[in-house]
Amino acid sequence: MSPFFWKNSQSVEHMIEEYMASLDKCMEAFSNGLKLYLLSGCQEKFKKLQRETHRYESRADDIRREIELKLYGKAL
């Protein structure tokens, strides 16, 4: 196997790890926000967790698109 393909494979693996880490953070922020909302309603802390959830979800989406482009690029 050529070094070029090995490097891309490692890169995709790293990107998948980043994606999973971002999803973990997103789910944690969402879970904490939902619990807080159910206990206390819509407070500033809830809004902060809502923004965090959105930021992590957006980052995960960006990484997913990068992975797709890299994998589709290999297929062509």
Secondary structure, 3 states (H helix, E strand, C coil): CCHHHHHHHHHHHHHHHHHHHHHHHHHHHHHHHHHHHHHHCCCHHHHHHHHHHHHHHHHHHHHHHHHHHHHHHHHC
